[in-house]
Amino acid sequence: MAKQPISDAARVFGERVRARRNELGKSQERLADDSGMHWTFIGQVERGQRNVSLHNILKLAEALGVDAGELMQGLKAPEGVDNRTE
């Protein structure tokens, strides 16, 4: 059984990363190399299975040639989630 996205925001963020990566013709491995991340992490981000840190959002945006705001625009944190420990 496939693991579900952790939130709608994570799912949409991942879809945006994947769409931009595909526009550029990059593989997950290439994006991983360009951003200094592991390719399995990239896959988890694209599937919405990771709560991505600010620094990793900035690294992904740079590697994708977009402003981080484009990846984040309109996203909202899920309600009822206590993020103080993350």
N, CA, C and O atoms as a printed pandas DataFrame, in Angstrom:
     atom_number atom_name residue_name chain_id  residue_number  x_coord  y_coord  z_coord
0              1         N          MET        A               1    0.842   -1.186    0.000
1              2        CA          MET        A               1    0.000    0.000    0.000
2              3         C          MET        A               1    0.887    1.249    0.000
3              4         O          MET        A               1    1.826    1.355    0.789
4              5         N          ALA        A               2    0.579    2.178   -0.884
5              6        CA          ALA        A               2    1.387    3.390   -1.009
6              7         C          ALA        A               2    1.136    4.329    0.166
7              8         O          ALA        A               2    0.008    4.490    0.631
8              9         N          LYS        A               3    2.205    4.934    0.623
9             10        CA          LYS        A               3    2.115    5.906    1.711
10            11         C          LYS        A               3    1.454    7.176    1.187
11            12         O          LYS        A               3    1.782    7.645    0.097
12            13         N          GLN        A               4    0.531    7.729    1.957
13            14        CA          GLN        A               4   -0.224    8.917    1.560
14            15         C          GLN        A               4    0.563   10.193    1.877
15            16         O          GLN        A               4    1.452   10.184    2.729
16            17         N          PRO        A               5    0.228   11.303    1.179
17            18        CA          PRO        A               5    0.842   12.592    1.517
18            19         C          PRO        A               5    0.517   12.974    2.960
19            20         O          PRO        A               5   -0.537   12.609    3.482
20            21         N          ILE        A               6    1.419   13.705    3.598
21            22        CA          ILE        A               6    1.209   14.084    4.986
22            23         C          ILE        A               6    0.182   15.209    5.129
23            24         O          ILE        A               6   -0.389   15.392    6.204
24            25         N          SER        A               7   -0.057   15.962    4.055
25            26        CA          SER        A               7   -1.057   17.027    4.059
26            27         C          SER        A               7   -1.326   17.447    2.621
27            28         O          SER        A               7   -0.576   17.115    1.703
28            29         N          ASP        A               8   -2.417   18.187    2.451
29            30        CA          ASP        A               8   -2.698   18.736    1.121
30            31         C          ASP        A               8   -1.597   19.692    0.685
31            32         O          ASP        A               8   -1.217   19.715   -0.485
32            33         N          ALA        A               9   -1.082   20.486    1.630
33            34        CA          ALA        A               9   -0.016   21.434    1.296
34            35         C          ALA        A               9    1.233   20.702    0.824
35            36         O          ALA        A               9    1.860   21.111   -0.153
36            37         N          ALA        A              10    1.596   19.631    1.506
37            38        CA          ALA        A              10    2.780   18.855    1.109
38            39         C          ALA        A              10    2.566   18.211   -0.258
39            40         O          ALA        A              10    3.493   18.131   -1.065
40            41         N          ARG        A              11    1.336   17.750   -0.514
41            42        CA          ARG        A              11    1.028   17.139   -1.804
42            43         C          ARG        A              11    1.159   18.159   -2.932
43            44         O          ARG        A              11    1.782   17.881   -3.957
44            45         N          VAL        A              12    0.569   19.344   -2.740
45            46        CA          VAL        A              12    0.611   20.380   -3.772
46            47         C          VAL        A              12    2.045   20.878   -3.985
47            48         O          VAL        A              12    2.477   21.074   -5.120
48            49         N          PHE        A              13    2.775   21.079   -2.887
49            50        CA          PHE        A              13    4.174   21.491   -3.009
50            51         C          PHE        A              13    4.943   20.464   -3.847
51            52         O          PHE        A              13    5.679   20.831   -4.762
52            53         N          GLY        A              14    4.771   19.201   -3.535
53            54        CA          GLY        A              14    5.444   18.142   -4.281
54            55         C          GLY        A              14    5.057   18.109   -5.746
55            56         O          GLY        A              14    5.902   17.885   -6.613
56            57         N          GLU        A              15    3.782   18.332   -6.024
57            58        CA          GLU        A              15    3.328   18.376   -7.416
58            59         C          GLU        A              15    3.997   19.525   -8.161
59            60         O          GLU        A              15    4.352   19.384   -9.331
60            61         N          ARG        A              16    4.169   20.647   -7.496
61            62        CA          ARG        A              16    4.830   21.801   -8.120
62            63         C          ARG        A              16    6.301   21.521   -8.388
63            64         O          ARG        A              16    6.825   21.885   -9.441
64            65         N          VAL        A              17    6.965   20.875   -7.438
65            66        CA          VAL        A              17    8.370   20.509   -7.628
66            67         C          VAL        A              17    8.489   19.559   -8.813
67            68         O          VAL        A              17    9.330   19.764   -9.688
68            69         N          ARG        A              18    7.655   18.520   -8.849
69            70        CA          ARG        A              18    7.711   17.541   -9.941
70            71         C          ARG        A              18    7.429   18.202  -11.284
71            72         O          ARG        A              18    8.130   17.942  -12.262
72            73         N          ALA        A              19    6.412   19.053  -11.340
73            74        CA          ALA        A              19    6.060   19.704  -12.607
74            75         C          ALA        A              19    7.219   20.553  -13.128
75            76         O          ALA        A              19    7.546   20.499  -14.314
76            77         N          ARG        A              20    7.832   21.326  -12.254
77            78        CA          ARG        A              20    8.954   22.170  -12.673
78            79         C          ARG        A              20   10.158   21.325  -13.082
79            80         O          ARG        A              20   10.836   21.632  -14.062
80            81         N          ARG        A              21   10.418   20.262  -12.325
81            82        CA          ARG        A              21   11.529   19.364  -12.669
82            83         C          ARG        A              21   11.307   18.776  -14.063
83            84         O          ARG        A              21   12.230   18.711  -14.875
84            85         N          ASN        A              22   10.069   18.348  -14.327
85            86        CA          ASN        A              22    9.754   17.783  -15.640
86            87         C          ASN        A              22    9.861   18.826  -16.747
87            88         O          ASN        A              22   10.328   18.515  -17.843
88            89         N          GLU        A              23    9.431   20.071  -16.474
89            90        CA          GLU        A              23    9.579   21.158  -17.453
90            91         C          GLU        A              23   11.037   21.322  -17.863
91            92         O          GLU        A              23   11.348   21.584  -19.025
92            93         N          LEU        A              24   11.916   21.162  -16.890
93            94        CA          LEU        A              24   13.351   21.326  -17.144
94            95         C          LEU        A              24   13.997   20.079  -17.727
95            96         O          LEU        A              24   15.160   20.114  -18.131
96            97         N          GLY        A              25   13.257   18.980  -17.775
97            98        CA          GLY        A              25   13.797   17.726  -18.298
98            99         C          GLY        A              25   14.810   17.087  -17.363
99           100         O          GLY        A              25   15.687   16.345  -17.806
100          101         N          LYS        A              26   14.691   17.373  -16.074
101          102        CA          LYS        A              26   15.628   16.818  -15.092
102          103         C          LYS        A              26   15.063   15.549  -14.480
103          104         O          LYS        A              26   13.856   15.428  -14.269
104          105         N          SER        A              27   15.942   14.616  -14.203
105          106        CA          SER        A              27   15.564   13.430  -13.434
106          107         C          SER        A              27   15.587   13.789  -11.946
107          108         O          SER        A              27   16.120   14.828  -11.557
108          109         N          GLN        A              28   15.007   12.924  -11.129
109          110        CA          GLN        A              28   15.099   13.131   -9.685
110          111         C          GLN        A              28   16.557   13.115   -9.246
111          112         O          GLN        A              28   16.953   13.881   -8.367
112          113         N          GLU        A              29   17.354   12.247   -9.853
113          114        CA          GLU        A              29   18.773   12.163   -9.508
114          115         C          GLU        A              29   19.495   13.458   -9.827
115          116         O          GLU        A              29   20.325   13.916   -9.043
116          117         N          ARG        A              30   19.187   14.052  -10.970
117          118        CA          ARG        A              30   19.830   15.319  -11.366
118          119         C          ARG        A              30   19.423   16.448  -10.421
119          120         O          ARG        A              30   20.261   17.247  -10.002
120          121         N          LEU        A              31   18.122   16.509  -10.085
121          122        CA          LEU        A              31   17.664   17.528   -9.143
122          123         C          LEU        A              31   18.328   17.327   -7.790
123          124         O          LEU        A              31   18.694   18.294   -7.122
124          125         N          ALA        A              32   18.481   16.091   -7.393
125          126        CA          ALA        A              32   19.152   15.794   -6.126
126          127         C          ALA        A              32   20.589   16.304   -6.155
127          128         O          ALA        A              32   21.038   16.952   -5.210
128          129         N          ASP        A              33   21.301   16.020   -7.220
129          130        CA          ASP        A              33   22.682   16.502   -7.345
130          131         C          ASP        A              33   22.738   18.025   -7.334
131          132         O          ASP        A              33   23.582   18.620   -6.664
132          133         N          ASP        A              34   21.836   18.649   -8.080
133          134        CA          ASP        A              34   21.832   20.110   -8.196
134          135         C          ASP        A              34   21.476   20.806   -6.882
135          136         O          ASP        A              34   21.898   21.937   -6.638
136          137         N          SER        A              35   20.696   20.124   -6.036
137          138        CA          SER        A              35   20.246   20.741   -4.789
138          139         C          SER        A              35   21.013   20.254   -3.565
139          140         O          SER        A              35   20.814   20.767   -2.464
140          141         N          GLY        A              36   21.887   19.269   -3.748
141          142        CA          GLY        A              36   22.654   18.741   -2.631
142          143         C          GLY        A              36   21.843   17.820   -1.725
143          144         O          GLY        A              36   22.161   17.660   -0.547
144          145         N          MET        A              37   20.808   17.224   -2.275
145          146        CA          MET        A              37   19.952   16.313   -1.509
146          147         C          MET        A              37   20.064   14.907   -2.080
147          148         O          MET        A              37   20.685   14.701   -3.123
148          149         N          HIS        A              38   19.469   13.952   -1.401
149          150        CA          HIS        A              38   19.459   12.568   -1.875
150          151         C          HIS        A              38   18.239   12.358   -2.764
151          152         O          HIS        A              38   17.180   12.936   -2.518
152          153         N          TRP        A              39   18.383   11.537   -3.790
153          154        CA          TRP        A              39   17.283   11.334   -4.737
154          155         C          TRP        A              39   16.062   10.714   -4.076
155          156         O          TRP        A              39   14.942   10.977   -4.515
156          157         N          THR        A              40   16.232    9.904   -3.042
157          158        CA          THR        A              40   15.063    9.329   -2.373
158          159         C          THR        A              40   14.283   10.415   -1.631
159          160         O          THR        A              40   13.057   10.353   -1.537
160          161         N          PHE        A              41   15.000   11.406   -1.105
161          162        CA          PHE        A              41   14.345   12.540   -0.450
162          163         C          PHE        A              41   13.517   13.315   -1.462
163          164         O          PHE        A              41   12.389   13.710   -1.166
164          165         N          ILE        A              42   14.063   13.538   -2.654
165          166        CA          ILE        A              42   13.344   14.246   -3.716
166          167         C          ILE        A              42   12.040   13.507   -4.034
167          168         O          ILE        A              42   10.989   14.135   -4.165
168          169         N          GLY        A              43   12.102   12.206   -4.154
169          170        CA          GLY        A              43   10.902   11.413   -4.429
170          171         C          GLY        A              43    9.862   11.560   -3.333
171          172         O          GLY        A              43    8.670   11.674   -3.615
172          173         N          GLN        A              44   10.309   11.557   -2.086
173          174        CA          GLN        A              44    9.378   11.720   -0.970
174          175         C          GLN        A              44    8.749   13.111   -0.974
175          176         O          GLN        A              44    7.563   13.257   -0.681
176          177         N          VAL        A              45    9.527   14.115   -1.299
177          178        CA          VAL        A              45    8.999   15.479   -1.401
178          179         C          VAL        A              45    7.934   15.530   -2.495
179          180         O          VAL        A              45    6.852   16.076   -2.283
180          181         N          GLU        A              46    8.233   14.970   -3.651
181          182        CA          GLU        A              46    7.301   15.011   -4.771
182          183         C          GLU        A              46    6.007   14.250   -4.477
183          184         O          GLU        A              46    4.959   14.576   -5.035
184          185         N          ARG        A              47    6.071   13.256   -3.620
185          186        CA          ARG        A              47    4.876   12.498   -3.233
186          187         C          ARG        A              47    4.163   13.115   -2.025
187          188         O          ARG        A              47    3.142   12.596   -1.573
188          189         N          GLY        A              48    4.702   14.221   -1.507
189          190        CA          GLY        A              48    4.085   14.891   -0.373
190          191         C          GLY        A              48    4.267   14.160    0.940
191          192         O          GLY        A              48    3.452   14.298    1.852
192          193         N          GLN        A              49    5.322   13.391    1.038
193          194        CA          GLN        A              49    5.557   12.565    2.222
194          195         C          GLN        A              49    6.593   13.155    3.166
195          196         O          GLN        A              49    6.972   12.509    4.144
196          197         N          ARG        A              50    7.054   14.362    2.894
197          198        CA          ARG        A              50    8.039   15.037    3.737
198          199         C          ARG        A              50    7.572   16.434    4.094
199          200         O          ARG        A              50    6.981   17.135    3.274
200          201         N          ASN        A              51    7.845   16.831    5.333
201          202        CA          ASN        A              51    7.640   18.202    5.768
202          203         C          ASN        A              51    8.977   18.904    5.531
203          204         O          ASN        A              51    9.897   18.785    6.340
204          205         N          VAL        A              52    9.079   19.623    4.439
205          206        CA          VAL        A              52   10.347   20.161    3.961
206          207         C          VAL        A              52   10.724   21.416    4.749
207          208         O          VAL        A              52    9.893   22.301    4.954
208          209         N          SER        A              53   11.985   21.485    5.189
209          210        CA          SER        A              53   12.467   22.643    5.942
210          211         C          SER        A              53   12.671   23.850    5.022
211          212         O          SER        A              53   12.779   23.718    3.803
212          213         N          LEU        A              54   12.720   25.007    5.637
213          214        CA          LEU        A              54   12.936   26.247    4.894
214          215         C          LEU        A              54   14.193   26.166    4.031
215          216         O          LEU        A              54   14.160   26.530    2.856
216          217         N          HIS        A              55   15.277   25.701    4.592
217          218        CA          HIS        A              55   16.535   25.661    3.845
218          219         C          HIS        A              55   16.436   24.720    2.650
219          220         O          HIS        A              55   16.992   25.009    1.591
220          221         N          ASN        A              56   15.741   23.605    2.805
221          222        CA          ASN        A              56   15.585   22.687    1.682
222          223         C          ASN        A              56   14.643   23.247    0.623
223          224         O          ASN        A              56   14.834   22.993   -0.567
224          225         N          ILE        A              57   13.632   24.004    1.034
225          226        CA          ILE        A              57   12.766   24.678    0.061
226          227         C          ILE        A              57   13.600   25.647   -0.772
227          228         O          ILE        A              57   13.448   25.712   -1.991
228          229         N          LEU        A              58   14.475   26.395   -0.115
229          230        CA          LEU        A              58   15.321   27.351   -0.832
230          231         C          LEU        A              58   16.291   26.640   -1.774
231          232         O          LEU        A              58   16.516   27.110   -2.890
232          233         N          LYS        A              59   16.860   25.531   -1.350
233          234        CA          LYS        A              59   17.762   24.761   -2.213
234          235         C          LYS        A              59   17.020   24.207   -3.426
235          236         O          LYS        A              59   17.527   24.262   -4.546
236          237         N          LEU        A              60   15.812   23.669   -3.201
237          238        CA          LEU        A              60   15.032   23.138   -4.318
238          239         C          LEU        A              60   14.680   24.245   -5.306
239          240         O          LEU        A              60   14.816   24.069   -6.517
240          241         N          ALA        A              61   14.230   25.378   -4.791
241          242        CA          ALA        A              61   13.858   26.495   -5.667
242          243         C          ALA        A              61   15.040   26.938   -6.521
243          244         O          ALA        A              61   14.899   27.171   -7.721
244          245         N          GLU        A              62   16.195   27.050   -5.896
245          246        CA          GLU        A              62   17.387   27.462   -6.661
246          247         C          GLU        A              62   17.717   26.444   -7.747
247          248         O          GLU        A              62   17.999   26.821   -8.885
248          249         N          ALA        A              63   17.685   25.163   -7.407
249          250        CA          ALA        A              63   18.001   24.117   -8.379
250          251         C          ALA        A              63   16.964   24.053   -9.499
251          252         O          ALA        A              63   17.267   23.611  -10.607
252          253         N          LEU        A              64   15.734   24.499   -9.206
253          254        CA          LEU        A              64   14.673   24.501  -10.207
254          255         C          LEU        A              64   14.577   25.824  -10.953
255          256         O          LEU        A              64   13.792   25.954  -11.892
256          257         N          GLY        A              65   15.371   26.802  -10.541
257          258        CA          GLY        A              65   15.379   28.094  -11.223
258          259         C          GLY        A              65   14.111   28.903  -11.020
259          260         O          GLY        A              65   13.687   29.634  -11.915
260          261         N          VAL        A              66   13.502   28.774   -9.846
261          262        CA          VAL        A              66   12.299   29.535   -9.524
262          263         C          VAL        A              66   12.465   30.195   -8.167
263          264         O          VAL        A              66   13.324   29.811   -7.373
264          265         N          ASP        A              67   11.628   31.194   -7.913
265          266        CA          ASP        A              67   11.577   31.800   -6.598
266          267         C          ASP        A              67   10.837   30.837   -5.670
267          268         O          ASP        A              67    9.848   30.224   -6.072
268          269         N          ALA        A              68   11.308   30.704   -4.446
269          270        CA          ALA        A              68   10.671   29.791   -3.496
270          271         C          ALA        A              68    9.196   30.129   -3.299
271          272         O          ALA        A              68    8.384   29.243   -3.029
272          273         N          GLY        A              69    8.854   31.390   -3.434
273          274        CA          GLY        A              69    7.460   31.808   -3.305
274          275         C          GLY        A              69    6.540   31.145   -4.319
275          276         O          GLY        A              69    5.373   30.885   -4.024
276          277         N          GLU        A              70    7.059   30.871   -5.510
277          278        CA          GLU        A              70    6.250   30.197   -6.529
278          279         C          GLU        A              70    5.866   28.795   -6.083
279          280         O          GLU        A              70    4.763   28.329   -6.365
280          281         N          LEU        A              71    6.766   28.131   -5.394
281          282        CA          LEU        A              71    6.488   26.775   -4.913
282          283         C          LEU        A              71    5.529   26.784   -3.731
283          284         O          LEU        A              71    4.809   25.812   -3.504
284          285         N          MET        A              72    5.519   27.883   -2.976
285          286        CA          MET        A              72    4.754   27.965   -1.733
286          287         C          MET        A              72    3.439   28.727   -1.856
287          288         O          MET        A              72    2.592   28.637   -0.966
288          289         N          GLN        A              73    3.254   29.468   -2.935
289          290        CA          GLN        A              73    2.120   30.385   -3.046
290          291         C          GLN        A              73    0.784   29.690   -2.776
291          292         O          GLN        A              73    0.458   28.665   -3.375
292          293         N          GLY        A              74    0.023   30.284   -1.855
293          294        CA          GLY        A              74   -1.321   29.818   -1.562
294          295         C          GLY        A              74   -1.427   28.609   -0.653
295          296         O          GLY        A              74   -2.534   28.198   -0.307
296          297         N          LEU        A              75   -0.300   28.029   -0.257
297          298        CA          LEU        A              75   -0.348   26.841    0.602
298          299         C          LEU        A              75   -0.647   27.240    2.038
299          300         O          LEU        A              75   -0.213   28.292    2.507
300          301         N          LYS        A              76   -1.384   26.398    2.720
301          302        CA          LYS        A              76   -1.728   26.644    4.117
302          303         C          LYS        A              76   -1.355   25.433    4.954
303          304         O          LYS        A              76   -1.479   24.292    4.510
304          305         N          ALA        A              77   -0.898   25.696    6.163
305          306        CA          ALA        A              77   -0.574   24.608    7.090
306          307         C          ALA        A              77   -1.853   23.858    7.445
307          308         O          ALA        A              77   -2.920   24.465    7.538
308          309         N          PRO        A              78   -1.757   22.549    7.643
309          310        CA          PRO        A              78   -2.941   21.788    8.036
310          311         C          PRO        A              78   -3.425   22.222    9.412
311          312         O          PRO        A              78   -2.624   22.550   10.287
312          313         N          GLU        A              79   -4.715   22.222    9.593
313          314        CA          GLU        A              79   -5.300   22.592   10.884
314          315         C          GLU        A              79   -5.158   21.441   11.870
315          316         O          GLU        A              79   -5.164   20.268   11.497
316          317         N          GLY        A              80   -5.030   21.816   13.149
317          318        CA          GLY        A              80   -4.992   20.800   14.193
318          319         C          GLY        A              80   -3.685   20.057   14.320
319          320         O          GLY        A              80   -3.614   19.044   15.015
320          321         N          VAL        A              81   -2.640   20.545   13.656
321          322        CA          VAL        A              81   -1.327   19.894   13.758
322          323         C          VAL        A              81   -0.429   20.741   14.648
323          324         O          VAL        A              81   -0.264   21.940   14.420
324          325         N          ASP        A              82    0.144   20.113   15.656
325          326        CA          ASP        A              82    1.057   20.806   16.559
326          327         C          ASP        A              82    2.464   20.716   15.975
327          328         O          ASP        A              82    3.099   19.663   16.025
328          329         N          ASN        A              83    2.944   21.826   15.422
329          330        CA          ASN        A              83    4.244   21.849   14.762
330          331         C          ASN        A              83    5.360   22.360   15.668
331          332         O          ASN        A              83    6.481   22.559   15.200
332          333         N          ARG        A              84    5.086   22.573   16.931
333          334        CA          ARG        A              84    6.102   23.134   17.817
334          335         C          ARG        A              84    7.290   22.198   18.011
335          336         O          ARG        A              84    8.381   22.660   18.347
336          337         N          THR        A              85    7.110   20.918   17.812
337          338        CA          THR        A              85    8.193   19.973   18.034
338          339         C          THR        A              85    8.917   19.602   16.753
339          340         O          THR        A              85    9.881   18.838   16.799
340          341         N          GLU        A              86    8.485   20.114   15.620
341          342        CA          GLU        A              86    9.121   19.761   14.344
342          343         C          GLU        A              86   10.226   20.711   13.999
343          344         O          GLU        A              86   10.867   20.561   12.959
